[in-house]
Amino acid sequence: MTHSTPPVVQVPAAPGPDSIRILVVGSPQAVENFIYTQHRLGYAEAMTWSPPLPTPHPGQILRILTKRLSLSDLQDS
């Protein structure tokens, strides 16, 4: 039995302690549907997500959202 090392995805660190990064990986249609659902729910504007990025998996993409948390979000932790 051989064990292969999974590929490492290079994700830049969030720009500050009050920021988070959300990664969505899946088929292009599934990722777009998720992003537009988050937009309709008022969580994040669709245009604030990164452009589609390739993944090591055929038929899948990655998109990243960097979101700054409000002071009240940080105090609830």
C-alpha positions as CSV (number, residue, x, y, z in Angstrom):
1,M,0.0,0.0,0.0
2,T,1.5,3.3,-1.0
3,H,0.6,6.6,0.6
4,S,0.7,9.7,-1.5
5,T,1.0,13.2,-0.2
6,P,-2.0,15.3,-1.0
7,P,-1.2,18.5,-3.0
8,V,-0.7,21.6,-0.9
9,V,-2.9,24.6,-1.7
10,Q,-1.1,27.9,-1.1
11,V,-3.5,30.3,0.5
12,P,-2.3,33.7,1.6
13,A,-2.9,34.6,5.2
14,A,-5.8,36.9,6.1
15,P,-4.8,40.5,6.1
16,G,-5.4,41.1,9.8
17,P,-6.6,39.5,13.0
18,D,-10.1,40.8,12.4
19,S,-10.4,39.1,9.0
20,I,-11.3,35.6,7.9
21,R,-10.9,33.7,4.6
22,I,-13.6,31.5,3.3
23,L,-12.7,28.9,0.6
24,V,-15.3,27.2,-1.6
25,V,-14.3,24.3,-3.7
26,G,-16.5,22.4,-6.1
27,S,-17.8,22.3,-9.6
28,P,-18.0,25.7,-11.2
29,Q,-21.9,25.6,-11.1
30,A,-22.0,24.5,-7.4
31,V,-19.5,27.2,-6.4
32,E,-21.4,29.9,-8.3
33,N,-24.7,28.8,-6.8
34,F,-23.2,29.0,-3.3
35,I,-21.8,32.4,-3.9
36,Y,-25.1,33.8,-5.3
37,T,-26.9,32.2,-2.3
38,Q,-24.6,34.0,0.1
39,H,-25.3,37.2,-1.9
40,R,-29.0,36.8,-1.7
41,L,-28.7,36.2,2.1
42,G,-26.8,39.5,2.5
43,Y,-23.6,37.8,3.6
44,A,-21.2,38.9,0.9
45,E,-21.4,40.6,-2.5
46,A,-20.9,38.2,-5.3
47,M,-18.2,40.4,-6.8
48,T,-16.0,40.3,-3.6
49,W,-15.0,36.7,-4.2
50,S,-11.8,35.9,-6.0
51,P,-11.9,34.9,-9.7
52,P,-12.2,31.1,-10.2
53,L,-8.9,29.4,-9.5
54,P,-7.8,25.9,-10.7
55,T,-7.5,23.0,-8.3
56,P,-5.7,19.7,-8.7
57,H,-9.0,18.0,-9.3
58,P,-10.5,18.0,-12.8
59,G,-13.8,19.8,-13.0
60,Q,-13.4,21.7,-9.8
61,I,-12.5,25.3,-9.0
62,L,-11.7,27.3,-5.9
63,R,-12.9,30.8,-5.0
64,I,-11.9,32.7,-1.9
65,L,-13.6,35.4,0.1
66,T,-11.8,37.6,2.5
67,K,-14.2,39.2,5.0
68,R,-13.5,41.6,7.8
69,L,-15.4,40.8,10.9
70,S,-17.2,43.5,12.8
71,L,-16.1,44.3,16.4
72,S,-19.3,42.7,17.7
73,D,-18.5,39.5,15.8
74,L,-15.1,39.4,17.5
75,Q,-16.5,40.0,21.0
76,D,-19.0,37.1,20.6
77,S,-16.2,34.6,20.4
